[in-house]
Structure formats: C-alpha cells, structure tokens
Amino acid sequence: MSTDALFRPIQIKSMTLANRIAMAPMTRSFSPGGVPTRDVVDYYRRRAENGVGLIISEGTGVARPASLNDPNVPRFHGEGELAAWKDVIEAVHAAGGKMAPQLWHVGAVRTREAEWTPPGPYDSPSGLSSPGKQFGEPMSDAEVADAVDAFAKAAGAAKALGFDSIELHGAHGYLIDQFFWHGVNVREDRWGGKTLPERSRFAVEILKAVRREVGEDYPVIIRLSQWKQQDFNVKLAADPKEMEAWLSPLADAGADVFHCSQRRFWEPEFEGSDLNFAGWARKLTGKPTITVGSVGLSGEFIAAYGGEASQPASLDGLLERLERDEFDLVAVGRALLQDPEWVVKVRDGRENELKSFERSAMAVLY
C-alpha cells in the first residue's frame, strides 16, 4: 500500500511538520544526575537526520522534588540541565528536525533504583499509588499550585530554548493522570470530585498556565491514556459522551493536540465503532490527534519489558486509517528506538531492511 499519507506535511499553529511521523517519548535513563549527555544529543540528532517529522523527547522532570523516580532521567529545569537541552534542540534543528520535550511528573510511583530516593516527598492527589494503596500524603493546595507553576515554567523554558512545541505527560498513571483517575483521586475539594471533568481541574489549570507562558500560537500537546500502568483495564471514559466531557475542557484550556496512547493502536475504543482513541478524540474535539501503540511491530510494548521480541509488521491498516483522517499523526516508539533509519526505509520502500525489536535495544542509545 502507498505510504504517501505518512509523508504529507501538516501545520499546527506555528509548527510546520514535513510528515505525519512522530517519535514517541521513551524513557532512556542515560542522563546521569538528570543532565543530558552528548550521547543523548546524538541520539535525537540521528532521528532528525533520518526524517522523523516531530521528535517527542523522553519524559523530562519538572521542578518538583519528586517529579522523577530515576536519577538518570533528564530534568527540564536548572542551569546545567537546560544548557544541555539547548545542545539537543540545536542539533535537531541543524539536522532539519522539529522537537518537543515531554514534561513529566511521575507522582506516586516507586523509584526504579532500590538505593535511591528523590530529594523530597512524593506528590499525589490523595496519597495513593493505586486504589487502596497508601504512598505518601495528599498534596496540599500550595503544593498543587507549585506543581502547576513548575509545568508552566518548564514550558516557557522550552520555548525560550527554541523547541517547536511541548508535550504534557498526562497518561499511564503518572501525576496528571492520577488526578483524572477516580481510583486514586478521592479528594473532596476542588481538585477531586465524583465526575471526570471535576477531576480534570488539575490538568486544566496546568494547560491554562502553560498557555499564558507560551502564548497563543505555540503548539501544546497533551498525552492521555485510558489504561494505567497500575491497571491495564482501567477506562476513564466509559463512552463517547464521557470522553467528550473529559476532553473538551482540556481543549478549551489550551490543548492543541491530543496524543492518545493505546497498547495497540488498531483496537476500537468503544463498542459500535472501529474508531480508536485518537479517532474519537479528533471527532469529539476537532483537534489534531496522534495515535500510538505498537506501530510497525508484531508485539505490543508492555510485553517487550518482559523480554518479548517483535517483528516488523504491515502498515496497511494504519495507512488506511490515516488516509481517511481518523487521526493526524502517528507516533512510533520501539521501531524508532531500535532503528534511527526507520522513517527513510519506510519512505523509500525498503521494508526488507526493517529491523526486529529486541529488548536489548533498551540498554543502549543507537
């Protein structure tokens, strides 16, 4: 099937992308002490040189003491850290690429290294890491306000450094998503509530603060997921009506693009329609959307953490959906992690050169 649909340009506010392919954010833990190294610069530069339309960085911590659960994940605050990110974006731009940092706060999530703890208390809406499991204390109003400000300042720093867009990580059971999720947000004040729109206030306030910081023409992406790392079967929105009630306030607050995370992009979101999450988000809000989830590979990414390898898979189903404008962009994760030349190989019809994904790829920066 023709891949032309993947290689159409698209304009999103001030950002023009040469094609519809985004590099999905993937945690790499190759930034000692939170500072990206030259290897990190080269890692992103290689993807820009090889035709990725929009590079979305690995998650980067905002300025809260426990925003990260790994000392080797990069931060997006501090003089040395931001100077290193300046090197990244300059290299990406020199190679003809566009890039957005993903701004992240992990919330109530255990640390990845047993001998390291973050330099401050964990943040979460209700002191729960999963339903019924205590993990720290609920955030105070002052702490919530400081977290909102931390996201906004990081967005402003990204614009000042020359990044083309920013993405807020509001998915996968991390802090913003913990506020969405009724299972771990049991607050009874303005940051909680019985309905999903009520529990979306934290994200809404972050989006408003970010928009004030970056201005109207700067593209703001938010990544969302129904599923959580704590429970793959969670569904925040049970039907289209509830999804619209969730997403519309986010769009009104400043979200320009919804990055809709699924474990398998081809799975329908609701009964009675073959639209996936990104398809429904686009239909309900009119905003551009990014689909993601096991694109170009036979196995899904959660299984990869257990050691499962994946083989190159047909893009025909993806291309059919893209051609009928079900979504606007396609985020590619493991295939691009394994092979920086994935985009040009797809563009040039070199399918026989596409690589299988092996778990060992997570341990190196190609």
C-alpha positions in Angstrom: 0.0 0.0 0.0 1.3 3.5 -0.8 2.9 5.3 2.2 2.1 8.8 0.7 -0.3 9.5 3.6 2.5 9.3 6.1 4.6 11.9 4.2 2.1 14.7 3.8 3.1 17.9 5.6 1.0 19.4 8.4 0.7 22.8 10.0 -0.1 23.0 13.7 -0.2 26.6 14.8 3.4 27.9 14.4 4.9 24.5 13.7 5.1 23.0 10.2 6.0 19.3 10.1 7.3 17.7 6.9 5.4 14.4 7.6 3.0 12.7 9.9 5.5 10.6 11.8 6.4 11.4 15.4 9.0 9.8 17.6 7.1 8.6 20.7 8.5 9.6 24.1 10.5 6.7 25.6 12.3 6.8 28.9 16.0 6.1 28.4 17.8 6.8 31.7 21.0 7.9 30.0 21.3 11.4 31.6 23.5 11.0 34.8 22.2 13.3 37.5 19.4 14.4 35.2 21.7 16.2 32.7 21.6 15.0 29.0 24.9 13.9 27.6 26.5 14.2 24.2 25.2 10.7 23.5 21.7 11.9 24.1 22.3 14.8 21.7 23.5 12.4 19.0 20.6 10.0 19.7 18.0 12.6 18.8 20.1 14.2 16.0 20.2 10.8 14.2 16.4 10.6 14.2 16.1 14.2 12.8 18.6 13.4 10.1 16.6 10.4 9.1 13.3 12.1 8.5 11.2 12.0 11.7 8.6 14.7 11.4 8.3 15.5 15.1 10.6 14.2 17.8 8.9 14.0 21.2 11.6 13.6 23.9 11.8 11.1 26.7 9.9 12.3 29.8 11.7 15.2 31.5 11.2 16.2 35.1 9.6 19.5 36.1 10.8 21.4 39.2 9.2 19.4 42.0 11.5 17.4 44.4 10.0 14.0 43.5 9.0 14.7 39.9 11.2 11.8 38.8 11.7 8.2 40.1 15.1 7.7 38.5 18.2 9.8 39.0 19.3 9.2 35.4 16.2 10.5 33.7 16.7 14.1 32.5 15.2 17.2 34.2 13.9 20.2 32.4 14.9 22.8 35.0 18.2 24.1 36.3 21.0 25.9 34.5 23.1 22.9 33.5 20.2 20.8 32.5 18.7 23.5 30.3 22.1 24.2 28.7 22.3 20.5 27.8 18.8 20.6 26.3 19.9 23.7 24.3 22.5 21.5 22.7 19.8 18.9 21.9 17.5 21.3 20.1 20.3 23.0 18.2 21.5 19.6 16.9 18.0 18.6 15.9 17.3 21.9 14.1 20.7 21.7 12.3 19.6 18.2 11.0 16.3 19.6 9.8 14.1 18.3 12.5 11.4 19.6 14.9 11.2 18.6 18.5 9.0 18.9 21.7 10.2 18.0 25.2 7.7 15.8 27.1 7.2 17.5 30.5 6.7 14.9 33.3 5.9 14.3 36.9 5.6 10.7 37.9 3.6 11.3 41.0 3.1 8.4 43.5 5.2 5.9 41.7 8.0 3.8 43.3 11.6 4.6 42.4 13.4 2.5 39.8 16.6 2.1 41.8 16.4 0.5 45.2 19.2 2.5 46.7 18.0 6.0 45.5 15.1 8.1 46.7 14.0 11.5 45.4 15.1 14.6 47.4 11.6 15.4 48.7 8.1 13.9 49.4 6.1 12.2 46.8 3.3 14.1 45.1 -0.2 12.7 44.5 -3.8 13.8 44.8 -4.7 11.5 47.7 -1.5 9.8 48.9 -2.4 6.6 46.9 -0.3 4.9 44.3 -3.1 2.5 43.3 -6.6 2.1 44.7 -6.3 1.4 48.4 -2.5 1.5 48.5 -1.1 4.3 50.6 2.0 6.0 49.2 2.9 9.3 50.9 0.4 12.1 51.7 -2.1 14.0 49.7 -0.7 17.2 48.1 -1.7 20.5 49.9 -3.2 23.3 47.9 0.1 25.1 48.0 1.9 22.0 46.6 -0.7 21.7 43.8 -0.2 25.3 42.9 3.6 24.9 42.9 3.3 21.8 40.6 1.1 23.8 38.2 3.7 26.6 38.1 6.5 24.0 37.6 4.9 22.7 34.4 4.3 26.3 33.1 7.9 27.4 33.8 9.2 24.3 32.0 7.0 25.1 29.0 8.3 28.6 29.0 11.9 27.4 29.2 11.3 25.0 26.2 10.0 27.9 24.1 12.9 30.1 25.1 15.4 27.4 24.2 13.9 27.1 20.7 11.8 23.9 21.0 9.0 23.8 18.4 6.3 22.6 20.8 5.9 20.9 24.2 4.0 17.8 25.4 2.5 17.3 28.8 2.6 13.8 30.1 -1.0 13.2 31.3 -1.1 9.4 30.8 -0.1 6.0 32.1 -0.9 6.6 35.8 1.6 9.4 36.4 0.7 12.6 38.4 -1.7 14.4 36.0 -3.3 11.1 35.2 -3.6 10.3 38.9 -5.8 13.3 39.3 -8.0 12.1 36.4 -8.4 8.6 37.9 -11.2 8.1 40.5 -9.3 5.1 41.9 -6.5 7.2 43.3 -8.1 10.7 43.4 -10.6 10.6 46.3 -10.3 14.2 47.2 -13.4 16.1 48.1 -12.0 19.6 47.4 -11.7 21.5 44.1 -9.0 19.1 42.9 -11.2 16.0 43.2 -14.9 15.1 42.6 -17.2 12.3 41.5 -17.0 13.1 37.8 -14.1 13.0 35.3 -14.5 16.7 34.4 -14.2 17.7 38.0 -11.0 15.6 38.4 -9.6 17.2 35.3 -9.2 20.6 37.0 -5.5 20.0 37.7 -4.8 19.3 34.1 -7.0 22.3 33.0 -5.1 24.6 35.3 -1.7 23.4 34.0 -2.9 23.9 30.4 -4.1 27.4 31.2 -0.8 28.3 33.0 1.2 26.8 30.1 -0.8 28.8 27.6 -0.2 32.0 29.5 3.5 31.2 29.5 4.0 30.3 25.8 1.4 32.4 24.1 -1.5 31.5 21.7 0.5 30.4 18.6 2.8 27.9 20.3 1.6 24.3 19.9 0.8 22.4 23.2 0.3 18.6 23.1 -1.1 16.5 26.0 -0.6 12.8 26.1 -3.5 10.8 27.6 -4.4 7.2 28.1 -7.4 5.3 29.3 -5.2 2.4 30.7 -2.9 2.8 33.7 0.4 1.1 34.4 -1.2 0.1 37.7 -4.2 -1.5 36.0 -4.3 -2.1 32.2 -8.1 -2.5 32.3 -9.0 1.0 33.7 -11.1 3.1 31.4 -11.5 6.7 32.5 -14.3 7.4 29.9 -16.8 4.6 29.5 -18.5 6.1 26.4 -18.1 8.9 23.9 -20.3 11.3 26.0 -18.0 10.9 29.0 -14.9 11.2 26.8 -16.2 14.5 25.3 -16.9 15.8 28.8 -13.3 15.0 29.7 -11.5 16.3 26.6 -13.5 19.4 25.8 -12.3 21.4 28.9 -8.8 20.4 28.1 -9.1 21.7 24.6 -10.7 24.9 25.9 -7.9 25.4 28.4 -5.2 25.3 25.7 -4.5 21.7 24.4 -3.9 21.9 20.6 -3.1 18.2 20.1 -4.2 15.1 21.9 -1.6 12.3 21.9 -3.8 9.2 22.5 -1.9 6.3 24.0 -3.1 2.7 23.4 -1.3 -0.5 23.9 -2.4 -1.5 20.3 -3.5 1.4 18.1 -5.8 -0.8 16.0 -8.2 -1.6 18.8 -11.6 0.2 18.8 -12.2 2.4 21.8 -15.9 1.9 22.2 -18.4 -0.8 21.0 -20.3 0.0 17.8 -17.4 1.9 16.1 -14.0 0.9 14.8 -12.6 4.4 15.7 -9.6 4.1 18.0 -8.9 6.5 20.9 -7.2 9.1 18.7 -10.1 8.8 16.2 -12.7 9.5 18.9 -10.6 12.4 20.4 -10.5 14.0 16.9 -14.2 13.5 16.2 -15.3 14.9 19.6 -13.0 17.9 19.9 -12.0 18.8 16.3 -8.4 19.0 17.4 -5.5 17.2 15.7 -4.6 13.8 17.3 -1.6 11.5 17.5 -2.2 7.7 17.5 0.3 5.4 19.1 0.6 1.8 20.2 2.7 -1.0 18.7 3.0 0.8 15.3 5.1 -1.2 12.8 5.7 -4.2 15.1 4.1 -7.5 15.7 4.1 -7.4 19.5 2.9 -4.8 22.0 5.3 -2.7 24.1 4.3 -3.9 27.6 5.4 -7.4 26.6 8.7 -6.0 25.5 9.6 -5.3 29.1 9.2 -9.0 29.8 11.7 -9.8 27.1 9.4 -10.4 24.1 10.9 -9.6 20.7 8.8 -8.1 17.9 9.0 -8.5 14.1 8.3 -5.8 11.5 4.5 -5.7 10.8 2.5 -4.3 7.9 1.5 -0.6 8.0 -1.5 -1.1 5.7 -4.2 -0.8 8.4 -2.5 2.3 9.8 -2.3 3.9 6.4 -5.9 3.2 5.6 -7.0 5.0 8.9 -4.6 7.9 8.2 -5.9 8.3 4.7 -9.4 8.6 5.9 -8.3 11.2 8.5 -9.1 9.2 11.6 -6.1 10.9 13.2 -3.4 13.3 12.1 -0.1 11.9 13.2 1.4 8.6 14.1 3.9 8.1 16.9 6.4 5.3 16.5 8.2 4.0 19.6 10.2 0.8 19.7 10.8 0.6 15.9 12.5 4.0 16.0 14.3 3.2 19.2 15.8 0.1 17.5 16.5 1.8 14.2 17.1 5.6 13.6 16.6 5.0 9.9 13.1 3.5 10.2 11.4 6.5 8.6 13.6 6.7 5.5 13.3 2.9 5.0 9.5 3.1 5.0 9.6 6.2 2.7 11.9 4.5 0.2 10.1 1.1 0.2 12.9 -0.7 1.9 10.7 -2.9 4.0 13.2 -5.8 3.7 15.7 -3.7 5.7 13.3 -3.0 8.7 14.7 -4.4 11.9 13.1 -6.6 14.5 12.9 -5.2 18.0 14.9 -6.8 20.8 14.7 -5.9 24.5 18.5 -5.4 24.4 17.8 -2.1 22.5 16.5 -0.6 25.7 20.0 -0.8 27.2 21.8 1.3 24.5 21.4 4.6 22.7 21.6 3.8 19.0 
